[in-house]
Amino acid sequence: MHKAIRNIVETDGKEIVKDVRLVNILSDFRAFDAIPASKYILRAVIADGYAQKMLAIGAWNSQSENLCSQFVATTGFQSDYAYMVFQSLAYGLGWINQLTQPNSSYTQNQQPVQGAPSSIPIKKLTTKEQREAHLLSKVEFLNDIKQECGLEITNMSFEMYNNDDRSFYFNFEVRGKIMSDDADIYIAFYDKQNKIRRKEDLWVVYKDGTYHGLSIESTFFELPMSVDNIGRICIFLQ
């Protein structure tokens, strides 16, 4: 993502980092595929005026890190992902030449949950955007679907259903060409105690079926628990 931002800044100028168009451009570059939650974090950074404040600072320094700390405290987004997004903007603006880990002063400003893994958000999820980012951060693939059957799941996103904290749409694309007779891709939702709470077909081609190209999917889920309590979202071929 950071390299894509630099290319965009070189083409469109530094002011692009405070324009929400940047999110759409990066989506076209598939810059969010590695860390899907970064899309929602970057959108919030821009929409809430933090990117504009970074431009005013004009450098990656303690002020920029404090700005990132303020963003995390205000929004509740995961601190290491937020730091990566802020640093990616700094890289794109030409202020740094590589991404680094947070320094001790930044870490001291955070308040992680005692004994909890870093993937658990620092604060309770209160907004639609936070819940959608949380869902994306929990997605993992249990096997190499592309290698095993020739398919790739990309451009994933979650969309909360109204103000309900249990219901949402999972949107994604399936690309490729099936190299086996059939493909059954499932999704399983685990709670924070690693207990399976729901398992569903996500995308299925039955035996002797054919598929070659692109499929755009949107699947609705209603879970027996709130999004806040999701520990893992596993996608796998069965």
C-alpha positions in Angstrom: 0.0 0.0 0.0 2.8 2.5 0.9 4.4 2.1 -2.5 1.1 2.6 -4.3 0.5 5.8 -2.3 3.9 7.1 -3.4 3.1 6.5 -7.0 -0.3 8.2 -6.7 1.2 11.2 -4.9 3.8 11.5 -7.7 1.0 11.6 -10.2 -1.7 13.6 -8.5 0.3 15.6 -5.9 0.4 15.6 -2.1 -3.2 16.9 -1.7 -4.5 13.6 -2.8 -3.8 12.1 0.6 -6.7 14.1 2.1 -9.1 13.2 -0.6 -11.3 10.0 -0.1 -10.7 9.3 -3.8 -7.4 7.9 -2.7 -9.2 4.9 -1.1 -10.9 4.1 -4.4 -7.7 4.5 -6.4 -5.9 2.1 -4.0 -8.8 -0.4 -4.3 -8.3 -0.4 -8.0 -4.6 -1.2 -7.4 -5.7 -4.0 -5.0 -3.4 -2.3 -2.4 -5.6 -3.4 0.5 -5.5 -7.2 -0.3 -2.7 -7.9 2.2 -4.4 -6.1 5.1 -8.1 -5.6 4.2 -8.9 -3.7 7.4 -6.4 -0.9 6.2 -9.0 0.3 3.7 -11.5 1.2 6.5 -8.7 2.7 8.6 -7.4 4.9 5.8 -10.9 6.0 4.9 -11.4 7.1 8.6 -8.0 8.8 8.6 -9.0 10.9 5.6 -12.7 11.5 6.6 -11.9 12.6 10.1 -9.2 15.1 9.0 -6.1 13.3 10.3 -4.5 13.2 6.8 -4.9 16.9 6.5 -3.3 17.4 9.9 -0.4 15.2 8.8 0.1 17.4 5.8 0.2 20.4 8.1 2.9 18.8 10.2 4.9 18.1 7.1 7.2 15.3 8.4 7.1 11.9 10.1 8.1 12.8 13.7 6.8 12.6 17.3 3.9 14.9 16.4 2.8 12.5 13.6 3.0 9.6 16.0 1.0 11.5 18.6 -1.6 12.2 15.9 -1.8 8.4 15.3 -2.2 7.8 19.0 -5.1 10.3 19.1 -6.7 8.5 16.1 -6.5 5.1 17.9 -7.9 6.6 21.2 -10.8 8.2 19.4 -11.8 5.4 17.0 -10.7 2.2 18.7 -9.0 0.8 15.6 -6.2 -1.7 16.2 -3.1 0.3 17.0 -0.5 -1.6 14.9 -2.7 -1.4 11.8 -3.4 2.3 12.3 0.4 2.9 12.7 1.0 1.1 9.5 -1.5 3.3 7.6 -0.1 6.5 9.0 3.4 5.4 8.1 2.2 4.4 4.6 1.0 8.0 4.1 4.4 9.3 5.4 6.1 7.0 2.9 3.9 8.1 0.1 4.6 11.7 0.9 8.3 11.0 0.7 9.0 11.7 4.4 10.4 8.2 5.1 12.1 5.5 2.9 10.9 2.4 4.8 8.2 1.4 7.2 9.3 0.8 10.8 7.9 -0.6 14.0 6.4 1.9 16.5 9.0 3.4 18.9 8.8 3.1 22.7 7.0 6.5 23.1 4.2 5.5 20.8 3.8 2.1 22.5 3.7 3.7 25.9 0.7 5.8 24.8 -1.3 2.7 23.9 -3.5 0.7 26.4 -3.7 -2.9 25.2 -5.9 -5.4 26.9 -3.8 -7.3 29.5 -3.0 -10.8 28.2 -4.9 -10.4 25.0 -3.5 -11.1 21.5 -2.8 -8.0 19.4 -5.5 -8.8 17.0 -8.2 -7.9 19.6 -9.3 -4.2 19.3 -8.3 -2.0 22.2 -11.7 -0.6 22.7 -15.3 -1.8 22.3 -16.5 -1.5 18.7 -19.1 1.3 18.6 -19.4 2.2 15.0 -20.4 0.4 11.8 -16.9 1.2 10.3 -15.1 -0.3 13.3 -17.1 -3.5 13.1 -16.5 -3.9 9.4 -12.8 -3.4 9.9 -12.8 -5.8 12.8 -14.4 -8.5 10.6 -11.8 -8.0 7.9 -9.0 -8.3 10.4 -10.2 -11.7 11.5 -10.3 -13.4 8.0 -7.8 -16.2 7.5 -7.4 -18.9 4.9 -6.9 -22.5 6.2 -5.5 -23.8 2.9 -4.1 -22.5 -0.3 -7.3 -22.4 -2.4 -5.5 -21.0 -5.5 -2.9 -23.8 -5.5 -5.4 -26.6 -4.7 -8.2 -25.8 -7.1 -7.1 -22.7 -9.2 -9.4 -20.1 -7.6 -8.6 -16.9 -5.7 -10.8 -15.0 -3.4 -10.1 -11.2 -3.6 -11.5 -7.8 -3.0 -13.2 -8.8 0.3 -15.3 -6.4 2.3 -17.9 -6.6 5.0 -21.0 -4.4 5.2 -23.0 -4.2 8.5 -26.7 -4.5 8.1 -28.3 -1.3 9.4 -27.5 -0.9 13.2 -27.6 -4.6 13.9 -24.3 -5.8 15.4 -24.9 -9.5 14.4 -25.9 -9.2 10.7 -23.8 -8.3 7.7 -23.0 -8.9 4.1 -19.7 -10.5 3.1 -18.7 -9.2 -0.4 -15.9 -10.8 -2.4 -14.7 -11.8 -5.9 -13.8 -15.3 -7.1 -11.2 -15.3 -9.9 -9.5 -18.1 -11.8 -10.1 -21.4 -13.5 -11.1 -24.5 -11.6 -8.4 -27.2 -11.9 -10.5 -29.9 -10.3 -13.9 -31.5 -10.9 -15.6 -29.4 -8.2 -14.9 -26.8 -5.6 -16.7 -26.3 -2.2 -15.4 -23.3 -0.3 -16.7 -22.8 3.2 -16.6 -20.1 5.8 -16.6 -20.8 9.6 -17.0 -18.2 12.3 -15.3 -18.7 15.7 -15.8 -16.8 18.9 -13.0 -15.5 21.1 -12.8 -18.8 22.9 -12.1 -20.5 19.5 -15.5 -22.2 19.5 -17.1 -22.7 16.1 -20.4 -20.8 16.1 -21.4 -21.2 12.4 -20.3 -22.8 9.2 -21.7 -22.2 5.8 -21.1 -22.8 2.1 -19.4 -19.7 0.7 -19.0 -20.6 -2.9 -19.8 -23.9 -4.6 -19.3 -25.4 -8.0 -20.8 -28.9 -8.1 -19.1 -31.9 -9.7 -18.9 -31.7 -13.5 -19.7 -27.9 -13.2 -17.4 -25.4 -15.0 -16.1 -22.0 -14.1 -13.6 -19.8 -15.8 -13.3 -16.1 -15.1 -14.8 -13.8 -12.5 -17.7 -14.2 -10.1 -18.8 -11.3 -7.8 -20.6 -12.5 -4.7 -22.5 -11.0 -1.8 -23.5 -13.3 1.1 -25.7 -12.3 4.0 -24.9 -13.7 7.5 -26.7 -13.4 10.8 -24.6 -14.8 13.6 -25.7 -16.0 17.1 -23.2 -13.5 18.6 -22.2 -9.9 18.1 -19.4 -9.0 15.8 -17.4 -7.8 18.8 -17.1 -11.5 20.0 -15.8 -12.9 16.7 -12.3 -14.4 17.2 -11.6 -15.9 13.8 -13.2 -16.1 10.3 -11.8 -19.1 8.5 -12.2 -19.7 4.8 -11.3 -23.1 3.5 -11.7 -25.6 0.7 -13.4 -28.9 1.6 
